[in-house]
């Protein structure tokens, strides 16, 4: 079960590295809402599908908004047109 969640999410540091960020900058991006996060127990994780969509420019990052835990909502979010 834990490995399934890990396949669908990245750690904050892993997600930040994908965007060229270091450890501190990654956690800062997560805390300011520039990186979507969900809390699983005590762990802060980044949803893989949503993060890939943001990095690919398909979805704009919502400031100060955590990613939804519900996969249906996540799917709907990935269909949103980029802002601006």
Sine and cosine of phi, psi and omega as CSV:
sin_phi,cos_phi,sin_psi,cos_psi,sin_omega,cos_omega
0.00,0.00,-0.68,0.74,-0.01,-1.00
-0.90,0.43,-0.62,0.78,-0.01,-1.00
-0.93,0.37,-0.53,0.85,0.04,-1.00
-0.90,0.44,-0.69,0.72,0.04,-1.00
-0.91,0.42,-0.60,0.80,0.00,-1.00
-0.93,0.36,-0.53,0.85,0.05,-1.00
-0.94,0.34,-0.46,0.89,-0.03,-1.00
-1.00,-0.09,-0.10,0.99,-0.01,-1.00
-0.69,-0.72,0.32,-0.95,0.12,-0.99
-0.89,-0.45,0.43,-0.90,0.19,-0.98
-0.94,0.34,0.31,-0.95,0.03,-1.00
-0.86,0.51,-0.64,0.77,-0.02,-1.00
-0.93,0.38,-0.67,0.74,0.04,-1.00
-0.88,0.47,-0.73,0.68,-0.01,-1.00
-0.90,0.45,-0.66,0.75,0.03,-1.00
-0.89,0.45,-0.66,0.75,0.02,-1.00
-0.87,0.48,-0.57,0.82,0.03,-1.00
-0.90,0.43,-0.43,0.90,0.01,-1.00
-0.98,-0.17,0.11,0.99,0.02,-1.00
0.99,0.15,0.36,0.93,-0.02,-1.00
-0.98,-0.19,0.50,-0.87,0.13,-0.99
-1.00,0.10,-0.05,-1.00,-0.06,-1.00
-0.86,0.51,-0.81,0.59,-0.06,-1.00
-0.90,0.43,-0.67,0.75,0.01,-1.00
-0.91,0.41,-0.56,0.83,0.03,-1.00
-0.90,0.44,-0.74,0.67,0.01,-1.00
-0.92,0.38,-0.54,0.84,0.07,-1.00
-0.91,0.41,-0.69,0.73,0.03,-1.00
-0.88,0.47,-0.64,0.77,0.03,-1.00
-0.91,0.40,-0.66,0.75,-0.06,-1.00
-0.96,0.28,-0.44,0.90,0.01,-1.00
-1.00,-0.04,-0.05,1.00,0.02,-1.00
1.00,0.00,0.05,1.00,0.03,-1.00
-0.97,0.25,-0.30,0.96,0.06,-1.00
-0.83,-0.56,0.83,-0.55,-0.01,-1.00
-0.94,0.35,0.65,-0.76,-0.02,-1.00
-0.68,-0.74,0.42,-0.91,0.18,-0.98
-0.75,-0.66,0.50,-0.87,0.01,-1.00
-0.97,-0.22,0.86,-0.51,0.06,-1.00
-0.92,-0.40,0.98,-0.19,-0.11,-0.99
0.91,0.41,-0.85,-0.53,0.04,-1.00
-0.99,-0.11,-0.04,1.00,-0.06,-1.00
-1.00,-0.08,0.64,-0.77,0.09,-1.00
-0.98,-0.18,0.88,-0.48,-0.08,-1.00
-0.83,-0.55,0.37,-0.93,0.02,-1.00
-0.92,-0.39,0.85,-0.53,0.00,-1.00
-0.88,0.47,0.81,-0.59,-0.11,-0.99
-0.89,0.46,-0.75,0.67,-0.04,-1.00
-0.89,0.46,-0.70,0.71,-0.01,-1.00
-0.92,0.40,-0.68,0.74,-0.02,-1.00
-0.90,0.43,-0.67,0.74,0.04,-1.00
-0.88,0.47,-0.64,0.77,0.03,-1.00
-0.90,0.44,-0.64,0.77,0.04,-1.00
-0.91,0.41,-0.72,0.69,-0.01,-1.00
-0.90,0.43,-0.55,0.84,0.01,-1.00
-0.98,0.18,-0.10,0.99,0.02,-1.00
0.99,0.14,0.21,0.98,-0.02,-1.00
-0.99,0.12,-0.41,0.91,-0.04,-1.00
-0.70,-0.72,0.69,-0.72,0.08,-1.00
-0.99,0.14,0.63,-0.77,0.04,-1.00
-0.95,0.31,0.77,-0.64,0.04,-1.00
-1.00,0.08,0.85,-0.53,0.01,-1.00
-0.94,0.35,0.71,-0.71,0.07,-1.00
0.87,0.50,0.56,0.83,0.02,-1.00
-0.71,-0.71,0.82,-0.57,0.04,-1.00
-0.97,0.22,0.43,-0.90,0.03,-1.00
-0.95,0.30,0.52,-0.85,0.02,-1.00
-0.96,0.30,0.55,-0.83,0.04,-1.00
-0.99,0.13,-0.37,0.93,-0.02,-1.00
-0.98,0.22,0.86,-0.52,-0.03,-1.00
-0.86,0.50,-0.50,0.87,0.02,-1.00
-0.92,0.39,-0.65,0.76,0.05,-1.00
-0.92,0.39,-0.64,0.77,0.03,-1.00
-0.87,0.50,-0.68,0.74,0.01,-1.00
-0.89,0.45,-0.67,0.74,0.03,-1.00
-0.89,0.46,-0.63,0.78,0.00,-1.00
-0.90,0.43,-0.56,0.83,-0.04,-1.00
-0.95,0.30,-0.20,0.98,0.03,-1.00
-1.00,-0.08,0.04,1.00,-0.02,-1.00
-0.97,0.23,0.67,-0.74,0.03,-1.00
-0.94,0.33,0.55,-0.84,0.03,-1.00
-0.87,0.49,0.57,-0.82,0.01,-1.00
-0.98,0.22,0.52,-0.85,0.15,-0.99
0.99,0.15,0.00,0.00,0.00,0.00
